[in-house]
């Protein structure tokens, strides 16, 4: 019987916590979760800092522009 009380208390506390976290989102018109991603930070954007995936994508695009794989020729150096 005690275990049921503990489980119900835990479920009630989790429900209260979820309601508390969602209050602003539920009550505010157009409410949504804040953008905490590195790319959403305007101060980091000013410094040219982006997330690792975005920076990797940008660098890969630069390399692909520099190297034209269609005109690459393989040369046999060994005799």
C-alpha positions in Angstrom: 0.0 0.0 0.0 2.9 2.4 0.8 4.4 1.8 -2.6 1.2 2.9 -4.3 1.2 6.2 -2.3 4.8 6.9 -3.3 4.1 6.2 -7.0 1.0 8.4 -6.9 2.9 11.2 -5.1 5.7 10.9 -7.7 3.2 11.1 -10.6 1.5 14.1 -9.0 4.8 15.9 -8.5 5.9 15.3 -12.1 2.5 16.5 -13.4 2.8 19.7 -11.3 6.3 20.3 -12.6 5.2 19.8 -16.2 2.3 22.1 -15.8 4.6 24.7 -14.2 7.1 24.5 -17.1 4.3 24.7 -19.7 2.3 27.6 -18.1 3.9 30.3 -20.1 3.7 28.4 -23.3 0.0 27.5 -22.7 -1.1 31.0 -21.6 0.9 33.2 -23.8 -0.5 33.8 -27.3 1.9 32.4 -29.8 4.0 31.0 -27.0 6.8 28.6 -27.9 9.9 27.2 -26.4 12.9 29.6 -26.6 15.5 28.9 -29.2 18.6 27.9 -27.2 20.5 26.6 -30.2 23.9 28.2 -30.9 22.6 29.4 -34.3 19.7 31.3 -32.6 22.0 33.5 -30.5 22.4 36.9 -32.0 25.6 37.7 -30.1 27.3 34.6 -31.4 26.1 35.4 -34.9 27.8 38.8 -34.7 31.1 37.1 -33.9 30.6 34.6 -36.7 30.2 31.6 -34.5 27.8 28.8 -35.5 27.2 25.3 -34.3 29.6 22.6 -35.2 27.3 21.0 -37.8 26.6 24.3 -39.5 30.3 25.2 -39.6 31.2 21.8 -41.0 28.5 22.1 -43.7 29.9 25.6 -44.7 33.5 24.3 -44.8 32.5 21.3 -46.9 30.7 23.6 -49.4 33.8 25.7 -49.7 36.0 22.7 -50.5 33.5 21.4 -53.1 33.6 24.8 -54.8 37.5 24.8 -54.9 37.9 21.3 -56.2 36.3 20.4 -59.5 36.1 16.7 -59.3 35.0 16.4 -63.0 38.3 17.7 -64.2 40.6 15.7 -61.8 42.9 13.4 -63.7 44.7 10.5 -62.0 48.4 10.2 -63.0 50.4 7.0 -62.8 53.8 8.0 -61.3 55.3 4.5 -60.9 57.4 3.1 -63.7 
